[in-house]
Amino acid sequence: MAFSSFRTRDYTNVANTDYNEGIIYSSNHVRVPPMDDQQHHLCELNNPSARSFDPRPSLKPLGVPTVKKRLHISHVLAAVVSLICLALAITAVASVKVSWLLGQKNYQLIVVGFLLSVMNLCLDSTAPSLFLQVEARYGPSTLQNYDGILCNRIFGSRLDALWRLTLGLMTILPLGLGVAYKTFTGGNSALTVNAADYIGNTSYYGMFAPPGLQSLGEQTGISLFSNATLPFLVAASPTNGTEPPLPLDTQAYGFNILLLDNETTAALDIPQPDYISTVQRLLAPGESWGLTACIGGTVAKFNDSKIIDSDTKNSTFMRRCDEAVASSGVYTAMQMLKENCFALLDAPSADQSFQYIGFPPFPNDHTIPGYPSCSTFSHYAQLYDITRRTCTGSWVITRGGLQLVSGECDETNLLPEKQLIITNGTNPFLATSTCLLSSSSWELLGHQPGMGRTGNIHLWQQVWQLCFGQKSQSSTVLQTWPKLMTHPPGHLNDTVEYIRPTLRKSGLLYFIFAIQPLLVFVSLALTACILNSTPLDKDFGFISVLSGIDRESLDVINGASLSGQLATKVKLVMRPMRNSQGDTIRYRVMPSSSTTTPTVRNGRLAPNTIYH
């Protein structure tokens, strides 16, 4: 059929159209071939009644009208969750027990990092709503700004610099907080535990050598003495030619040396070596055990009676010196440097409760071969009383060693039967070592010609070789008199603290935790109290704009269907208004020029009004 003949037909009596079959029936039931789109268009042009007929079915509006709420459930839940996470994060650090439990295998860092991430998600759910309402109320209200806020496009086209900065800060905030809280490492949490629950038994305390020194320290005194006294030697060494002052309070050195005052030094009993080794195998890197126990200590105190009653003490010294000369091994001396020597004198018997130590000159006319005469030594000898006392010591056991951190000793001595370890001469090197660590012996050394503290290191090395080259009796004592040296389990009141590395407890750290929850609550407060009349809500987006857009104004953004970019800033104006369907919000886009922008502002919502 020719197209020209088709156009001459009369379609004014069209009564029924079957769009499913594509067939048109006339009023006299004559079947008419279906028209294509061009033919249908020509038909509408020639027949006005046909143009008024709309074959499209009517659509039901799908939008959900609502009243703007001051607070939304999702925002309130975000605030509650962020507050809970804040409380958990603070608890994970501030609570000793919780932080100690989480300190194993760095669980604390993992938990705190997870809680910070959850708080960041809560902030991300509330902050965009605030930013959108601030832009609508106080900003230029441009499409580019809304698009950048909704999509978090820091480098979006024609986004205002202020929003670039704000979105950039919101992006780096969780990264910065994740780095900041890790700078608070270096703390620890200590929990009092029962040692038997971890290693199966408690410890003996006695005159033991630390792990690794049993074979040497309990056979020859040299290695044990050097390991015990080296920390004090290092602390007393001059720095830049200046000698450090003596400590004013009780000071601990090494694994058992305790400087009580300027005239008194103690060597404390230590835990059993096997016990220490077992604990060290238990500890993870960074962990430690803190032990506090009431134990025995060997105390050397300077006896100043020679100064008060020099004649009597001098006669006593001469008598003891004469007895020592007649004996073997109780009066020893070694020449040092050029003019002086180190001299040590104790009783010929097994009594080690007193010791004479001095640095007399070593003249060529000495009467005793290899030793200064008693009369020469008497002017330099200093007397020390050696006793056993009840002391309290606190140690830290790490994977690398044993360290005495604090302690104190009673002024009264133990019972006579507890002094047998000293009075029966079973451990001669112990008494000597405690004497040499007192302040008076160091002062004596410092006043000798050419023997200031700068020469202390060389002096001590020679002292060890002279005094402690002989075999110690400590191993025999442990077998013969265990009750004199050790404290059996069940009769010792000791405390064990299990220490693990954790985050430092700091108010600044808690503030870092609180930054994101604080921003969430600030966001909700501003939205509910100040920005409630702004004509957009938390779910503002493309659906809202398309629902209320003025279609005639869309021509200004033609050409951006693919690129999504505009040549200049475009303002989005929001106007609440009333129409036949009720209250609604009308959106209109217009170029953001200097002449129109100052005069066009967004409207305000009416309270308790449903907007379609």
C-alpha positions as CSV (number, residue, x, y, z in Angstrom):
1,M,0.0,0.0,0.0
2,A,1.3,3.4,-0.9
3,F,2.0,5.8,1.8
4,S,0.0,8.6,0.0
5,S,-3.1,6.5,-0.1
6,F,-2.7,5.7,3.6
7,R,-2.7,9.3,4.6
8,T,-6.1,9.9,2.9
9,R,-7.9,7.5,5.2
10,D,-10.2,8.8,7.8
11,Y,-9.1,8.2,11.4
12,T,-11.6,10.4,13.2
13,N,-13.8,7.4,14.0
14,V,-11.1,5.3,15.7
15,A,-12.8,3.7,18.6
16,N,-10.5,1.0,19.8
17,T,-6.8,0.4,19.7
18,D,-5.1,-2.9,20.5
19,Y,-1.5,-1.9,21.4
20,N,-0.6,-5.5,22.2
21,E,-1.4,-6.7,18.8
22,G,-0.5,-3.5,17.0
23,I,-3.9,-3.5,15.2
24,I,-6.4,-0.6,14.9
25,Y,-10.2,-1.1,14.4
26,S,-12.5,1.5,12.9
27,S,-16.0,2.1,14.1
28,N,-17.4,-0.2,11.4
29,H,-15.0,-2.9,12.5
30,V,-12.8,-2.5,9.4
31,R,-9.4,-3.7,10.2
32,V,-6.8,-1.1,9.6
33,P,-3.1,-1.8,9.3
34,P,-0.9,-0.6,12.2
35,M,0.8,2.7,11.9
36,D,4.5,3.3,12.4
37,D,5.7,6.2,14.6
38,Q,5.9,8.6,11.7
39,Q,2.4,7.9,10.6
40,H,1.1,8.2,14.1
41,H,2.8,11.6,14.4
42,L,1.2,12.8,11.1
43,C,-2.1,11.6,12.4
44,E,-1.9,13.7,15.5
45,L,-0.9,16.8,13.5
46,N,-4.0,16.4,11.2
47,N,-6.4,15.6,14.1
48,P,-6.5,17.7,17.3
49,S,-8.7,15.2,19.1
50,A,-6.1,12.5,18.6
51,R,-3.4,14.8,20.1
52,S,-5.4,15.1,23.3
53,F,-5.5,11.4,23.8
54,D,-2.6,10.0,25.9
55,P,-2.3,6.2,25.6
56,R,0.3,6.0,28.5
57,P,-1.2,4.5,31.7
58,S,-1.2,6.8,34.7
59,L,1.7,6.1,37.2
60,K,1.3,6.2,41.0
61,P,3.8,8.5,42.7
62,L,6.4,6.4,44.6
63,G,7.8,9.2,46.7
64,V,7.4,8.9,50.5
65,P,6.2,12.2,52.1
66,T,7.7,13.0,55.5
67,V,8.2,15.6,58.2
68,K,11.7,16.6,58.8
69,K,12.9,15.2,62.2
70,R,15.3,16.9,64.5
71,L,17.1,13.5,65.2
72,H,17.0,10.3,63.1
73,I,17.2,6.9,64.6
74,S,20.2,6.0,62.5
75,H,22.1,9.1,63.7
76,V,21.2,8.4,67.4
77,L,22.4,4.8,67.0
78,A,25.6,6.0,65.5
79,A,26.2,8.3,68.5
80,V,25.4,5.5,70.9
81,V,27.7,3.0,69.2
82,S,30.5,5.6,69.0
83,L,30.1,6.3,72.7
84,I,30.2,2.6,73.5
85,C,33.3,2.2,71.4
86,L,34.9,5.1,73.3
87,A,34.2,3.5,76.7
88,L,35.6,0.1,75.5
89,A,38.7,1.8,74.1
90,I,39.4,3.6,77.4
91,T,38.7,0.5,79.3
92,A,41.2,-1.5,77.2
93,V,43.9,0.9,78.3
94,A,42.9,2.2,81.7
95,S,41.8,-1.1,83.3
96,V,44.8,-2.9,84.6
97,K,43.2,-6.4,84.2
98,V,41.7,-5.8,80.8
99,S,44.9,-4.2,79.4
100,W,47.0,-7.0,80.9
101,L,44.8,-9.6,79.2
102,L,44.9,-7.8,75.9
103,G,48.7,-7.2,76.3
104,Q,49.4,-10.8,75.2
105,K,50.4,-10.9,71.5
106,N,49.5,-7.2,70.9
107,Y,45.8,-7.9,71.2
108,Q,45.4,-4.4,72.7
109,L,46.6,-2.7,69.6
110,I,44.3,-4.8,67.5
111,V,41.2,-4.1,69.6
112,V,41.9,-0.4,69.9
113,G,42.4,-0.1,66.2
114,F,39.1,-1.9,65.5
115,L,37.2,0.4,67.9
116,L,38.7,3.5,66.2
117,S,37.5,2.2,62.8
118,V,34.0,1.6,64.1
119,M,33.9,5.2,65.5
120,N,35.1,6.5,62.2
121,L,32.1,4.7,60.5
122,C,29.8,6.3,62.9
123,L,31.2,9.7,62.1
124,D,31.0,9.1,58.4
125,S,27.3,8.3,58.8
126,T,26.5,11.7,60.4
127,A,29.0,14.2,59.1
128,P,27.7,14.4,55.4
129,S,24.2,15.4,56.6
130,L,25.7,18.3,58.6
131,F,27.9,19.4,55.7
132,L,25.0,19.4,53.3
133,Q,22.8,21.5,55.6
134,V,25.7,23.9,56.3
135,E,26.2,24.4,52.5
136,A,22.4,24.9,52.0
137,R,22.1,27.4,54.9
138,Y,25.4,29.3,54.8
139,G,27.2,28.3,51.6
140,P,26.8,29.2,47.9
141,S,24.6,26.1,47.5
142,T,26.2,25.0,44.2
143,L,25.7,21.7,42.5
144,Q,29.5,21.1,42.5
145,N,29.6,21.5,46.3
146,Y,26.7,19.1,46.9
147,D,28.2,16.6,44.5
148,G,31.6,16.7,46.2
149,I,30.0,16.3,49.7
150,L,27.8,13.4,48.7
151,C,30.5,11.5,46.8
152,N,33.4,12.7,49.1
153,R,35.2,14.0,46.0
154,I,38.1,16.0,47.4
155,F,39.4,16.9,43.9
156,G,35.9,17.4,42.4
157,S,35.5,19.9,39.6
158,R,34.8,23.5,40.9
159,L,34.5,22.4,44.5
160,D,35.1,25.3,47.0
161,A,38.5,25.3,48.7
162,L,36.8,25.2,52.1
163,W,35.1,22.0,51.3
164,R,38.3,20.5,49.8
165,L,40.0,21.2,53.1
166,T,37.1,19.9,55.2
167,L,36.8,16.7,53.2
168,G,40.6,16.2,53.2
169,L,40.7,16.5,57.0
170,M,37.8,14.0,57.3
171,T,39.8,11.6,55.1
172,I,43.1,11.9,57.0
173,L,41.5,12.0,60.5
174,P,41.2,8.2,60.9
175,L,44.7,7.8,59.5
176,G,46.1,10.3,61.9
177,L,44.3,8.8,64.9
178,G,45.5,5.3,63.9
179,V,49.1,6.6,63.9
180,A,48.7,8.8,67.0
181,Y,47.5,6.1,69.4
182,K,50.5,3.8,68.4
183,T,52.9,6.4,69.7
184,F,51.8,5.6,73.3
185,T,53.5,2.3,73.4
186,G,56.1,1.7,76.2
187,G,53.6,1.3,79.0
188,N,53.0,-1.8,81.0
189,S,50.3,-3.5,83.1
190,A,51.1,-5.6,86.1
191,L,48.8,-8.3,87.5
192,T,49.4,-10.1,90.8
193,V,49.4,-13.8,90.1
194,N,50.2,-17.1,91.8
195,A,53.5,-18.3,90.6
196,A,52.4,-22.0,91.0
197,D,49.7,-21.5,88.4
198,Y,52.4,-20.8,85.8
199,I,55.5,-22.7,86.7
200,G,54.2,-25.3,89.2
201,N,56.1,-24.2,92.3
202,T,57.3,-21.2,94.3
203,S,61.0,-20.2,94.8
204,Y,63.7,-20.6,97.4
205,Y,65.7,-17.6,98.2
206,G,69.4,-17.8,99.3
207,M,73.0,-17.0,98.5
208,F,72.8,-18.2,94.9
209,A,74.5,-17.2,91.8
210,P,72.3,-16.1,88.9
211,P,71.6,-18.4,86.0
212,G,74.7,-18.9,83.9
213,L,77.1,-18.3,86.8
214,Q,76.6,-21.3,89.0
215,S,79.5,-23.3,87.7
216,L,81.9,-20.3,87.9
217,G,80.3,-18.1,90.6
218,E,79.9,-20.8,93.2
219,Q,83.4,-22.2,92.6
220,T,85.4,-19.1,92.3
221,G,84.3,-15.7,93.5
222,I,85.7,-13.7,90.6
223,S,82.9,-14.0,88.1
224,L,80.2,-13.7,90.7
225,F,81.8,-10.7,92.4
226,S,82.3,-8.9,89.1
227,N,78.7,-9.5,87.9
228,A,77.3,-8.3,91.2
229,T,79.4,-5.2,91.5
230,L,79.9,-4.1,87.9
231,P,76.6,-2.0,87.8
232,F,77.8,0.0,90.8
233,L,81.2,0.4,89.3
234,V,79.7,1.8,86.1
235,A,77.4,4.2,88.0
236,A,80.3,5.5,90.1
237,S,82.6,6.1,87.1
238,P,83.4,9.7,86.3
239,T,81.5,11.3,83.4
240,N,83.5,14.0,81.5
241,G,86.0,14.1,84.3
242,T,83.3,14.7,87.0
243,E,82.5,12.1,89.6
244,P,78.8,11.5,90.1
245,P,77.4,12.2,93.6
246,L,76.5,9.3,95.9
247,P,72.7,8.6,96.0
248,L,70.8,10.2,98.8
249,D,68.4,7.3,99.2
250,T,68.6,3.6,99.1
251,Q,69.8,2.5,95.7
252,A,69.9,-0.9,94.1
253,Y,72.6,-2.2,91.7
254,G,72.9,-5.4,89.7
255,F,71.0,-8.5,90.8
256,N,71.5,-8.2,94.6
257,I,73.6,-5.2,95.7
258,L,71.8,-2.6,97.8
259,L,73.4,0.6,98.9
260,L,71.5,1.5,102.1
261,D,73.4,4.7,103.0
262,N,76.9,6.2,102.8
263,E,78.3,3.7,105.3
264,T,76.1,0.5,104.8
265,T,75.8,-1.9,101.9
266,A,73.8,-5.2,101.6
267,A,74.1,-8.2,99.4
268,L,70.5,-9.7,99.3
269,D,69.6,-13.3,98.9
270,I,68.2,-14.0,95.4
271,P,65.7,-16.5,94.0
272,Q,66.7,-20.0,93.1
273,P,68.5,-20.1,89.7
274,D,66.2,-22.9,88.4
275,Y,63.2,-20.9,89.3
276,I,64.6,-17.9,87.4
277,S,65.3,-20.0,84.3
278,T,61.8,-21.4,84.3
279,V,60.3,-18.0,84.5
280,Q,62.5,-16.7,81.7
281,R,61.3,-19.6,79.4
282,L,57.7,-18.6,80.2
283,L,58.0,-15.0,79.3
284,A,57.2,-13.6,75.8
285,P,59.2,-10.8,74.3
286,G,58.7,-7.6,76.3
287,E,57.1,-9.4,79.3
288,S,58.7,-9.6,82.8
289,W,58.0,-10.8,86.3
290,G,58.2,-8.6,89.4
291,L,59.1,-10.4,92.6
292,T,58.9,-8.8,96.1
293,A,60.0,-10.9,99.0
294,C,61.1,-10.6,102.6
295,I,64.4,-12.4,102.6
296,G,67.8,-12.3,104.3
297,G,70.7,-10.0,103.4
298,T,74.4,-9.8,104.3
299,V,75.1,-6.3,105.5
300,A,78.5,-4.6,105.8
301,K,78.5,-1.4,107.9
302,F,81.4,0.9,108.5
303,N,82.5,0.9,112.1
304,D,83.6,4.4,113.1
305,S,84.6,3.4,116.7
306,K,88.2,3.9,115.7
307,I,87.6,7.6,115.3
308,I,85.8,7.8,118.7
309,D,88.2,5.6,120.7
310,S,91.3,5.4,118.6
311,D,93.6,4.0,121.3
312,T,91.3,1.0,122.2
313,K,90.6,0.1,118.6
314,N,94.2,0.5,117.6
315,S,95.2,-2.0,120.3
316,T,92.4,-4.3,119.2
317,F,93.6,-4.1,115.6
318,M,97.2,-4.7,116.5
319,R,96.2,-7.8,118.4
320,R,94.1,-9.1,115.5
321,C,96.8,-8.2,113.0
322,D,99.5,-10.1,115.0
323,E,97.2,-13.1,115.1
324,A,96.5,-12.9,111.4
325,V,100.3,-12.6,110.6
326,A,100.8,-15.8,112.5
327,S,98.1,-17.6,110.5
328,S,97.9,-18.3,106.8
329,G,95.6,-16.6,104.3
330,V,93.8,-14.2,106.6
331,Y,96.1,-11.2,105.9
332,T,96.6,-10.5,102.2
333,A,97.9,-7.5,100.3
334,M,98.7,-6.7,96.7
335,Q,100.9,-3.9,95.5
336,M,99.0,-1.6,93.1
337,L,100.3,1.2,90.9
338,K,103.6,2.4,92.4
339,E,103.2,3.3,96.1
340,N,100.0,1.8,97.5
341,C,98.6,-1.7,97.9
342,F,95.3,-3.2,98.7
343,A,95.3,-4.9,102.2
344,L,92.6,-7.2,103.7
345,L,92.6,-8.7,107.1
346,D,90.1,-10.9,108.9
347,A,90.1,-13.3,111.9
348,P,92.3,-16.4,111.9
349,S,89.2,-18.3,112.9
350,A,86.2,-18.9,110.7
351,D,84.6,-15.7,112.0
352,Q,83.9,-13.3,109.1
353,S,81.8,-10.9,111.2
354,F,84.5,-8.2,110.9
355,Q,86.8,-7.1,108.1
356,Y,89.7,-4.7,107.9
357,I,90.2,-3.1,104.5
358,G,92.7,-0.4,103.5
359,F,95.0,1.0,100.9
360,P,98.2,1.6,102.8
361,P,101.5,2.6,101.2
362,F,103.8,-0.2,100.4
363,P,107.3,0.8,101.7
364,N,110.5,-0.9,100.9
365,D,111.4,-1.5,104.5
366,H,108.3,-3.6,105.3
367,T,109.0,-6.2,108.1
368,I,106.6,-8.9,106.8
369,P,107.6,-10.2,103.4
370,G,105.0,-9.1,100.9
371,Y,102.8,-7.2,103.3
372,P,102.9,-3.8,105.0
373,S,103.6,-4.0,108.7
374,C,100.8,-4.0,111.1
375,S,101.8,-0.6,112.5
376,T,101.7,0.9,108.9
377,F,98.4,-0.8,108.0
378,S,96.8,0.4,111.3
379,H,96.8,4.0,110.1
380,Y,94.8,3.1,107.0
381,A,92.7,0.1,108.0
382,Q,88.9,0.6,108.2
383,L,86.7,-1.8,110.2
384,Y,83.5,-3.2,108.8
385,D,80.9,-5.2,110.8
386,I,79.3,-8.1,108.8
387,T,75.9,-9.3,109.9
388,R,72.8,-11.0,108.6
389,R,69.6,-8.9,108.6
390,T,66.0,-9.2,107.5
391,C,65.6,-7.3,104.2
392,T,62.9,-6.8,101.6
393,G,63.9,-6.9,97.9
394,S,62.1,-6.3,94.7
395,W,63.4,-7.9,91.5
396,V,62.4,-7.9,87.8
397,I,63.0,-11.1,85.9
398,T,63.2,-10.6,82.1
399,R,64.2,-12.9,79.3
400,G,67.7,-11.5,79.5
401,G,68.4,-11.5,83.2
402,L,67.6,-10.6,86.8
403,Q,67.6,-7.0,88.1
404,L,67.2,-5.8,91.7
405,V,65.1,-2.6,91.5
406,S,64.6,-1.7,95.2
407,G,64.9,-2.9,98.7
408,E,65.5,-2.1,102.4
409,C,66.9,-3.8,105.4
410,D,66.0,-3.7,109.1
411,E,68.4,-2.1,111.6
412,T,68.3,-5.2,113.9
413,N,70.3,-8.3,113.2
414,L,68.9,-11.8,112.8
415,L,69.1,-14.4,115.6
416,P,72.6,-15.8,116.4
417,E,71.8,-19.1,114.7
418,K,71.1,-17.2,111.5
419,Q,74.5,-15.5,111.8
420,L,76.4,-18.8,111.5
421,I,76.8,-18.4,107.8
422,I,79.0,-15.3,108.7
423,T,80.5,-16.2,112.0
424,N,81.5,-19.7,110.9
425,G,83.5,-18.4,107.9
426,T,81.7,-20.3,105.1
427,N,81.7,-17.6,102.5
428,P,84.7,-15.3,102.9
429,F,84.3,-13.5,99.6
430,L,80.8,-12.3,100.3
431,A,81.7,-10.3,103.3
432,T,84.6,-8.6,101.5
433,S,82.5,-7.7,98.5
434,T,79.9,-5.9,100.6
435,C,82.6,-4.0,102.5
436,L,84.2,-2.7,99.3
437,L,80.9,-1.3,98.1
438,S,80.3,1.0,101.0
439,S,80.9,4.7,100.7
440,S,83.7,4.9,103.2
441,S,86.0,2.5,101.3
442,W,85.4,4.6,98.2
443,E,86.2,7.7,100.0
444,L,89.4,6.1,101.4
445,L,90.3,5.1,97.9
446,G,89.6,8.6,96.6
447,H,92.0,10.2,99.1
448,Q,95.0,8.0,98.3
449,P,97.7,9.7,96.2
450,G,97.1,8.9,92.5
451,M,94.1,6.7,93.3
452,G,91.0,8.9,92.5
453,R,87.9,7.3,91.1
454,T,89.3,7.6,87.6
455,G,91.5,4.5,88.5
456,N,88.7,2.5,90.1
457,I,88.2,0.1,87.2
458,H,91.8,-1.0,87.1
459,L,91.9,-1.3,90.9
460,W,88.8,-3.5,91.0
461,Q,90.1,-5.8,88.4
462,Q,93.2,-6.5,90.5
463,V,91.1,-6.8,93.7
464,W,89.1,-9.6,92.1
465,Q,92.2,-11.5,91.2
466,L,93.7,-11.1,94.7
467,C,90.7,-11.8,96.9
468,F,88.5,-14.2,95.0
469,G,90.8,-16.6,93.3
470,Q,90.2,-19.2,96.0
471,K,87.4,-21.7,96.0
472,S,84.2,-20.6,97.6
473,Q,82.4,-22.8,100.1
474,S,78.9,-21.7,99.0
475,S,78.0,-25.0,97.4
476,T,78.9,-26.9,100.5
477,V,76.9,-24.5,102.7
478,L,73.8,-25.1,100.6
479,Q,74.0,-28.8,101.3
480,T,75.1,-28.5,105.0
481,W,73.0,-25.6,106.3
482,P,70.1,-25.0,104.0
483,K,68.0,-23.4,106.7
484,L,70.6,-20.7,107.3
485,M,70.6,-19.5,103.7
486,T,67.3,-20.3,102.1
487,H,63.6,-19.6,102.8
488,P,61.5,-22.7,102.1
489,P,58.2,-22.4,100.2
490,G,55.2,-21.9,102.5
491,H,57.3,-19.8,104.9
492,L,58.0,-16.9,102.6
493,N,55.7,-14.0,102.0
494,D,56.5,-13.1,98.5
495,T,54.5,-11.4,95.8
496,V,54.6,-12.1,92.1
497,E,53.5,-9.6,89.5
498,Y,53.2,-10.6,85.8
499,I,54.1,-7.6,83.7
500,R,53.1,-7.2,80.1
501,P,53.8,-4.4,77.6
502,T,50.7,-2.3,76.9
503,L,49.8,1.3,75.8
504,R,50.7,4.0,78.3
505,K,47.8,5.2,80.4
506,S,47.6,8.9,79.4
507,G,44.9,11.5,79.3
508,L,46.1,12.6,75.9
509,L,45.5,9.1,74.6
510,Y,41.9,9.1,76.0
511,F,41.4,12.5,74.2
512,I,42.5,10.9,70.9
513,F,39.9,8.2,71.5
514,A,37.2,10.8,72.1
515,I,37.8,13.0,69.1
516,Q,35.4,11.1,66.7
517,P,32.6,10.5,69.2
518,L,32.8,14.2,70.1
519,L,32.4,15.2,66.4
520,V,29.4,12.9,66.1
521,F,27.6,14.6,69.0
522,V,28.6,18.1,67.7
523,S,27.1,17.1,64.3
524,L,23.9,15.9,65.8
525,A,23.6,19.0,68.1
526,L,24.1,21.4,65.2
527,T,21.7,19.5,62.9
528,A,18.9,19.3,65.5
529,C,19.2,22.8,67.1
530,I,20.4,25.2,64.4
531,L,19.9,23.6,61.0
532,N,16.5,22.0,61.5
533,S,14.7,24.4,59.1
534,T,17.1,23.8,56.2
535,P,15.1,22.4,53.2
536,L,17.0,19.1,53.0
537,D,17.3,16.0,55.2
538,K,19.7,13.2,55.9
539,D,18.8,11.3,52.8
540,F,19.2,14.2,50.4
541,G,20.5,13.2,47.0
542,F,19.7,12.7,43.4
543,I,16.2,11.3,44.2
544,S,15.3,14.4,46.2
545,V,16.5,16.7,43.4
546,L,14.8,14.8,40.6
547,S,11.5,14.7,42.5
548,G,11.2,18.4,42.9
549,I,13.3,19.8,40.0
550,D,11.9,22.6,37.9
551,R,12.3,20.9,34.5
552,E,12.6,24.1,32.6
553,S,15.7,25.1,34.5
554,L,17.6,21.9,33.4
555,D,18.6,23.4,30.1
556,V,21.4,25.2,31.8
557,I,23.2,21.9,32.5
558,N,22.8,20.4,29.0
559,G,25.9,18.8,27.6
560,A,27.1,17.2,30.9
561,S,25.3,13.9,30.6
562,L,28.6,11.9,30.2
563,S,31.3,14.2,31.6
564,G,29.4,15.2,34.7
565,Q,31.2,18.5,34.7
566,L,30.0,22.1,34.1
567,A,31.9,25.0,32.7
568,T,31.0,27.2,35.6
569,K,29.5,26.9,39.0
570,V,25.7,26.2,39.0
571,K,23.6,27.1,41.9
572,L,20.8,24.8,43.3
573,V,18.0,26.9,44.7
574,M,15.6,25.2,47.2
575,R,12.2,26.7,47.7
576,P,9.5,25.1,49.9
577,M,6.1,25.8,48.3
578,R,2.5,24.6,48.3
579,N,0.7,23.1,45.2
580,S,-2.3,21.0,44.5
581,Q,-0.7,17.9,46.1
582,G,0.3,19.8,49.3
583,D,3.7,21.1,50.5
584,T,6.7,20.3,48.5
585,I,10.2,21.5,47.8
586,R,11.0,23.0,44.4
587,Y,14.6,22.8,43.1
588,R,15.8,25.1,40.4
589,V,19.3,25.3,38.9
590,M,20.8,28.5,37.6
591,P,24.2,29.8,36.8
592,S,26.0,31.1,39.9
593,S,26.9,34.5,38.6
594,S,27.9,37.5,40.7
595,T,24.7,39.3,39.9
596,T,22.2,36.6,40.9
597,T,23.9,34.7,43.7
598,P,23.7,37.4,46.4
599,T,19.9,37.9,45.8
600,V,18.8,34.2,45.7
601,R,18.8,32.3,48.9
602,N,17.3,28.9,49.9
603,G,14.0,28.9,51.8
604,R,13.1,27.5,55.2
605,L,10.9,24.6,56.1
606,A,7.8,25.1,58.2
607,P,7.8,23.0,61.4
608,N,5.7,19.9,61.7
609,T,4.8,20.0,58.0
610,I,4.7,17.0,55.7
611,Y,6.6,17.6,52.5
612,H,5.9,15.6,49.3
